Amino acid sequence: MKIMLITLNQLSDFCGGAEKVFSNMANVFAEKNYSVCALYFDKSSGGVNLFFQ
């Protein structure tokens, strides 16, 4: 099954609850062998420092 997660929240340089839930959901689906595409919108320019791997 293919899953696409989309958020309009900024993920770079943030480590709040919504960002953690978004990345955890993607990880859990991937661990269950789903094909996961995570799409987010970020207004930052330059390098992106994501808090998750």
C-alpha positions as CSV (number, residue, x, y, z in Angstrom):
1,M,0.0,0.0,0.0
2,K,1.2,3.5,-0.8
3,I,0.8,6.3,1.8
4,M,1.4,10.0,1.3
5,L,1.7,12.3,4.4
6,I,1.3,16.0,3.7
7,T,1.8,18.9,6.1
8,L,1.8,22.6,5.6
9,N,3.9,23.0,8.8
10,Q,7.5,23.9,8.7
11,L,9.7,20.9,9.8
12,S,13.2,22.4,9.7
13,D,14.5,23.9,12.9
14,F,11.4,22.8,14.8
15,C,10.9,19.9,17.1
16,G,7.4,20.3,18.5
17,G,4.6,17.8,18.9
18,A,3.1,18.0,15.4
19,E,6.5,17.7,13.7
20,K,7.3,14.6,15.9
21,V,4.0,13.0,15.1
22,F,4.4,13.6,11.4
23,S,7.8,11.9,11.3
24,N,6.8,9.1,13.7
25,M,3.8,8.3,11.5
26,A,6.1,8.0,8.5
27,N,8.5,5.8,10.3
28,V,5.8,3.5,11.7
29,F,4.2,3.0,8.2
30,A,7.7,2.3,6.7
31,E,8.4,-0.3,9.4
32,K,5.2,-2.0,8.4
33,N,6.5,-2.2,4.8
34,Y,4.2,0.5,3.4
35,S,5.6,2.7,0.7
36,V,5.7,6.2,2.3
37,C,6.0,9.6,0.7
38,A,6.2,12.5,3.2
39,L,5.6,16.0,1.7
40,Y,6.1,19.2,3.6
41,F,6.4,22.9,2.7
42,D,9.2,24.9,4.1
43,K,9.8,28.6,3.6
44,S,13.4,28.6,4.8
45,S,16.2,29.4,2.5
46,G,19.5,27.8,2.5
47,G,20.4,24.6,4.3
48,V,17.7,22.6,6.0
49,N,18.3,21.2,9.5
50,L,15.8,18.5,10.2
51,F,15.6,17.1,13.7
52,F,14.6,13.6,12.5
53,Q,16.4,11.0,10.3
